[in-house]
Amino acid sequence: MTESIKPAEVVIIGGGVIGLAVAHALAQRGLRDVLIVERANLGAEASSAAAGMLAPQAEADCDDDFFRLCCQSRDSYPAFAQTLKEETGIDIELETSGTLYLAFTEADERELQKRYEWQTRAGLEVEKLSPEAARLHEPCISADVRSALRFPLDTQVENRRLISALATANDALDVRVLTGVSVDSIDVKRNRVTGVLTSGGFVACERVVIAGGAWTSQVINDALPNPWIEPVRGQMVSFEATPQIARQVIYSPRGYVVPRRDGRLLAGSTTELAGFDKRVTAAGVQSIVTSALEISPAIAALPLTASWAGLRPRAADGLPVLGPCAEIAGVFYAAGHYRNGILLTPITGELLAGAILDEEISPPLQIFSPDRFQLMTVR
Ligand SMILES: Cc1cc2nc3c(=O)[nH]c(=O)nc-3n(C[C@H](O)[C@H](O)[C@H](O)COP(=O)(O)OP(=O)(O)OC[C@H]3O[C@@H](n4cnc5c(N)ncnc54)[C@H](O)[C@@H]3O)c2cc1C
């Protein structure tokens, strides 16, 4: 006979930033008996591997629903950080220093010019800088810079502190957590969720949130829409920079560097299909270091102190998968955040809590609904 774990109002599968944020938003609105089931440790996967950039403008080529969702989440970060600080005393190191984007070639300049034009037409804050003006912002940048853009509102957060803050806040709000326990399947009877079967036993519940990151498709059965989420490996390296050599995030079309308050300078990343292999490779490190040195030759003298890799969760169409599924009552998705899960953390929590508690299907949940995958039968 299968052992039983105490039932829960809502079970959240996965304790990355997304599962943690959904739990937090639910508990903050007064829901008791929220249970996170996490196979490893809280935040152990993509959420701690990330660079923590909140940079929708630096990365966007057009104004679309996804871009607007990202900007809305970025703009909600100051209030979110403040709430976490008040609840836990933990500062998630939300910076307000902006993001610099450098061009080194004619092709880079064309790409930046296009971004500058559509964003100024859309009334967004973006500055075009000469190499000299860019150097006034960041003296460490290469002499080969031809021009730059600056996005004053794009910024960064310390994602590992974000994980700690959410975990601590959830603890204070009595969210239950099972770590080292995996969900093997979601139990459905007569088109309703009845619980989840875990490695530690059965948990009865009427609502389940699927927030399993790159592993999401492994817990989805045939009765549910499958967004075919696949892992996309990203490698990172970290240098020791004391004193810190940069104030803000600096991008080129080939990489980025992210200065942290503790003296680390992170550099990333790669975009690779390598299955669930999280190992760092020589070629990965080489390409990251080459891009970092292009941004700032001063990095050549810094000790390389760490390297790691994580798996970004990418859905078949590259967009997030958010909200209830029409076919099975009680199943909610919070998955497929791909390159932007840290950025989309606050808004994902809010949207999912609204859908679960108030049955509110706001416009983003219609656009990013899991039901768009209902008819997808091929990988
Ligand atoms: C190198 C790199 C750099 C990045 N940089 C940025 C950035 O600058 N800005 C940004 O916004 N985003 C960035 N990202 C993306 C971001 O990290 C992800 O989008 C985000 O962390 C996804 O969060 P998640 O909670 O969905 O997934 P995860 O953090 O992977 O968490 C999912 C959790 O679910 C658990 N799990 C899975 N299956 C089960 C199961 N069956 N039972 C129990 N538990 C299960 C896993 O153990 C895991 O802990 C980056 C990612 C990488 C790899």
The ligand as a Tripos MOL2 file, in Angstrom:
@<TRIPOS>MOLECULE
LIG
   53    58     1     0     0
SMALL
NO_CHARGES

@<TRIPOS>ATOM
      1 C1         23.4150   30.1930  -17.4570 C.3       1 LIG1
      2 C2         22.0360   30.7650  -17.2860 C.ar      1 LIG1
      3 C3         21.8770   32.1510  -17.2210 C.ar      1 LIG1
      4 C4         20.6130   32.6890  -17.0450 C.ar      1 LIG1
      5 N1         20.4930   34.0430  -16.9080 N.ar      1 LIG1
      6 C5         19.2730   34.5970  -16.6980 C.ar      1 LIG1
      7 C6         19.1460   35.9860  -16.5070 C.ar      1 LIG1
      8 O1         20.1350   36.7260  -16.5170 O.2       1 LIG1
      9 N2         17.9050   36.5010  -16.2990 N.ar      1 LIG1
     10 C7         16.7750   35.7180  -16.2710 C.ar      1 LIG1
     11 O2         15.6730   36.2340  -16.1020 O.2       1 LIG1
     12 N3         16.8820   34.3670  -16.4270 N.ar      1 LIG1
     13 C8         18.0880   33.7990  -16.6490 C.ar      1 LIG1
     14 N4         18.2070   32.4460  -16.8350 N.ar      1 LIG1
     15 C9         16.9860   31.6430  -16.9090 C.3       1 LIG1
     16 C10        16.4490   31.3010  -15.5250 C.3       1 LIG1
     17 O3         17.4820   30.7750  -14.7430 O.3       1 LIG1
     18 C11        15.3070   30.2920  -15.6580 C.3       1 LIG1
     19 O4         14.3480   30.7110  -16.5950 O.3       1 LIG1
     20 C12        14.6080   30.1210  -14.2970 C.3       1 LIG1
     21 O5         15.5430   29.8250  -13.2840 O.3       1 LIG1
     22 C13        13.5600   29.0040  -14.3790 C.3       1 LIG1
     23 O6         13.0840   28.8020  -13.0680 O.3       1 LIG1
     24 P1         12.2520   27.4890  -12.7120 P.3       1 LIG1
     25 O7         11.8840   27.6080  -11.2810 O.co2     1 LIG1
     26 O8         11.1860   27.3160  -13.7340 O.co2     1 LIG1
     27 O9         13.2920   26.3080  -12.9900 O.3       1 LIG1
     28 P2         14.4260   25.6610  -12.0680 P.3       1 LIG1
     29 O10        15.1930   26.6880  -11.3220 O.co2     1 LIG1
     30 O11        15.1990   24.7280  -12.9270 O.co2     1 LIG1
     31 O12        13.5810   24.8810  -10.9890 O.3       1 LIG1
     32 C14        12.8030   23.7600  -11.3110 C.3       1 LIG1
     33 C15        12.8670   22.8470  -10.1080 C.3       1 LIG1
     34 O13        11.9530   21.7790  -10.2790 O.3       1 LIG1
     35 C16        12.5250   20.6120   -9.6990 C.3       1 LIG1
     36 N5         11.8520   19.4680  -10.2860 N.ar      1 LIG1
     37 C17        11.8040   19.1200  -11.5910 C.ar      1 LIG1
     38 N6         11.0540   18.0120  -11.7660 N.ar      1 LIG1
     39 C18        10.6140   17.6630  -10.5370 C.ar      1 LIG1
     40 C19         9.7880   16.6060  -10.0600 C.ar      1 LIG1
     41 N7          9.2860   15.6890  -10.8890 N.pl3     1 LIG1
     42 N8          9.5280   16.5350   -8.7380 N.ar      1 LIG1
     43 C20        10.0420   17.4610   -7.8760 C.ar      1 LIG1
     44 N9         10.8280   18.4910   -8.2810 N.ar      1 LIG1
     45 C21        11.1030   18.5920   -9.5910 C.ar      1 LIG1
     46 C22        14.0010   20.7200  -10.0510 C.3       1 LIG1
     47 O14        14.8040   19.9410   -9.1820 O.3       1 LIG1
     48 C23        14.2360   22.2230   -9.9240 C.3       1 LIG1
     49 O15        14.7680   22.5940   -8.6710 O.3       1 LIG1
     50 C24        19.4660   31.8570  -16.9680 C.ar      1 LIG1
     51 C25        19.6310   30.4690  -17.0120 C.ar      1 LIG1
     52 C26        20.9030   29.9230  -17.1560 C.ar      1 LIG1
     53 C27        21.0630   28.4270  -17.1620 C.3       1 LIG1
@<TRIPOS>BOND
     1     1     2 1
     2     2     3 ar
     3     2    52 ar
     4     3     4 ar
     5     4     5 ar
     6     4    50 ar
     7     5     6 ar
     8     6     7 ar
     9     6    13 1
    10     7     8 2
    11     7     9 ar
    12     9    10 ar
    13    10    11 2
    14    10    12 ar
    15    12    13 ar
    16    13    14 ar
    17    14    15 1
    18    14    50 ar
    19    15    16 1
    20    16    17 1
    21    16    18 1
    22    18    19 1
    23    18    20 1
    24    20    21 1
    25    20    22 1
    26    22    23 1
    27    23    24 1
    28    24    25 2
    29    24    26 1
    30    24    27 1
    31    27    28 1
    32    28    29 2
    33    28    30 1
    34    28    31 1
    35    31    32 1
    36    32    33 1
    37    33    34 1
    38    33    48 1
    39    34    35 1
    40    35    36 1
    41    35    46 1
    42    36    37 ar
    43    36    45 ar
    44    37    38 ar
    45    38    39 ar
    46    39    40 ar
    47    39    45 ar
    48    40    41 1
    49    40    42 ar
    50    42    43 ar
    51    43    44 ar
    52    44    45 ar
    53    46    47 1
    54    46    48 1
    55    48    49 1
    56    50    51 ar
    57    51    52 ar
    58    52    53 1
@<TRIPOS>SUBSTRUCTURE
     1 LIG1         1 GROUP 0 **** ****
